[in-house]
Each structure stands twice: as structure tokens, then as C-alpha cells.
Amino acid sequence: MGGVISADDPKWIELFAGLSESQFTPLVALVRRRGGDVQCGRPWRLPLEDRVLPVTTCWRTNLTLRQVAPLFGVSKSAADRVLDRLAPLPAMWPARRPRKDTVHIVDGTLVPTRDRSVAASSKNYRYPANLQVVIDANSRPVVAIGMPLPGSRNDCRAFTESGVDRVCRGAPAIADGGYQGTGLLIPHRKRRGQTHLSPRQEAENADHRRARARVEHALSRLKNWKILRDCRLKDHGVHHALPGIARLHNLALTE
């Protein structure tokens, strides 16, 4: 059908997936290996490449399925089936064993969402989810993303309940002062009766801030996929989108 978007044109891949053609090809291959091209029942109208692109389009632009479907020449119900079938497949899986020289950086961010089952009222947004993110301090890709929790949970509690604490075992991990009692490397704080930090502690805190800025940059790049600014997905949609976007973010860093 003429006048519709297709993965055959690299400009649409870069615009609606945030990836180059060479980065998009491994993503499609991964989805195929995980069973995305298995025919069950009625054949798909679109090839696999043109079914992966609508999924990334929903994440990248936060358009509704009624808006995305005409762009690819399919019905809204067909686009819904594509999203349900393929959205879980690009998910990033955390590495089982970190390298010996690995240093992790942990931080949390709030993702506004319409699904009240994974959201709670907080001071920043009405109903966000708390998202815990772990990155590699050296190469800076996302290593793990925790399960979304209600936004009223503080980072210290969300760190263990989201499951990212298991990823940080066996490697040093840096975090901000909100992660007290978790065993992570946090900045020095003034003790009771202490009026100021020592020059050595101030210098170490400055180094800590410079290192931890890398996770802040990663969070800002993750939110280039606009669904993390106002997620309308419900049920398992939020759980599937988050690790999938982490995969796209890591692919975008490869070049």
C-alpha cells in the first residue's frame, strides 16, 4: 500500500525507532530468534521488520494505536495484536555475572503512568511508578531495569523490591544518599555534631558526583522514548516496555 511507513526506508527507522539501519537489523534478528516470526493461525499482513517498527514507534512517540495503525496501513486491532505479540521479545536480560572490573551506578526515576496498579501518588507527579536503573560505569549501557513499583516508594526500598539488588551483587555499585543501608557506595554525610566534612571527604564526594552523573545522562536518554514521560499502557504493557526501551538505548550506544 502506498503512502505508508515501512522499514525498507532507513529514514523511518531512525525517526521512529531512534536507531540506524545497522542497529535495527540486530533488533529484528533478536525478535526472530525469540519466536517473533512464528506463524500461528492467520498469517501476518506485514513482514517482521514492519511489525517491529510499530512497536518501537509506540515507545518512541507515545502515539496511541489509533494513530500508529494508519501509518503502517493496518487496522487498530491488528496493531494491538502486533504490540501484544512482539513487545515482550526485545526485552533486555541482565547479565548473570559481572566482569571483574565492573562498577555499577544505580539510580531511580519516576515514570508517570495511567496504570494505578503500578503507580501511587507522589510529590513529583500524581501517579508515577518508581523505576530503578543500573548502568555500567565504564561503557555506560543499561545493565538492568527493575520491576516498576509505586512512586511513593523511596529508592532505598525500591532498590531491593524491584530486584536490581541481585544484579549489583559481586561488583561495587555507586548511588546517591537516598540508598542508605543498602551496602552501596554513597556520598559522605556529616555526622551528628559535625559542622563540615573534611577536605578529603569533600574531594571524594566531588568524584562521586562526577561518576554518578553518568546515570543521570542515561536516564535522560532513556526518556527520549516518550512513553516514559506519560505511559498509557496498562497491565503488562509497562513491564514489557521498560526492558525493551533499555535494549533500544543500548543499541543506540553501539555506534
CORMO-V993141 format. One record per pair of residues at least 12 apart in sequence whose ideal C-beta (glycine too) atoms are under 6 Angstrom apart, sorted by sequence separation. I is the first residue (numbers start at 0). J is the second residue. D is the distance in whole Angstrom. If there is no record, write none. Layout:
I	J	D
I	J	D
This chain:
132	144	6
148	160	6
111	124	5
148	161	6
187	200	4
53	67	6
64	78	5
109	123	5
131	145	4
226	240	6
64	79	6
109	124	6
146	161	5
111	127	5
112	128	5
145	161	3
146	162	6
110	127	6
130	147	6
145	162	5
187	204	6
53	71	5
109	127	4
110	128	5
145	163	4
186	204	5
128	147	4
129	148	5
110	130	5
143	163	5
224	244	5
27	48	5
30	51	6
129	150	5
186	207	5
107	129	6
108	130	5
128	150	6
127	150	4
129	152	5
143	166	4
154	177	4
155	178	5
158	181	5
27	51	5
107	131	5
154	178	6
53	78	6
106	132	6
131	157	5
155	181	6
131	158	6
221	248	6
53	81	6
54	82	6
105	133	5
129	157	5
121	150	4
103	133	5
104	134	5
117	147	5
119	149	3
121	151	5
131	161	4
133	163	5
50	81	5
54	85	5
118	149	6
119	150	5
54	86	6
104	136	5
118	150	6
119	151	4
131	163	5
133	166	5
102	136	4
50	85	6
173	210	6
173	211	6
16	55	4
15	56	4
109	150	5
6	48	4
17	59	6
6	49	5
5	49	6
15	59	6
6	52	5
107	154	4
35	85	5
93	143	4
107	157	6
35	88	5
33	88	4
30	88	5
30	89	6
103	167	5
4	70	5
4	71	6
103	170	6
105	172	5
3	71	6
3	72	4
101	170	5
102	171	5
103	172	4
104	173	5
105	174	5
0	72	4
97	169	6
93	166	5
97	170	4
139	213	6
134	214	5
134	217	5
147	237	5
144	241	5
144	242	5
144	245	5
141	245	4
104	211	6
141	248	6
106	214	4
141	249	6
104	213	6
140	249	4
104	214	4
108	218	5
140	252	6
110	227	5
111	229	5
112	230	4
113	231	5
114	233	4
110	230	6
117	237	6
114	237	6
112	237	6
91	242	5
87	239	5
90	242	4
86	239	4
90	243	5
89	243	4
91	245	4
91	246	4
89	246	5
61	225	4
59	224	5
60	225	6
61	226	5
58	224	5
58	226	5
58	240	6
58	244	6
22	250	5
18	250	6
18	251	6
17	251	6
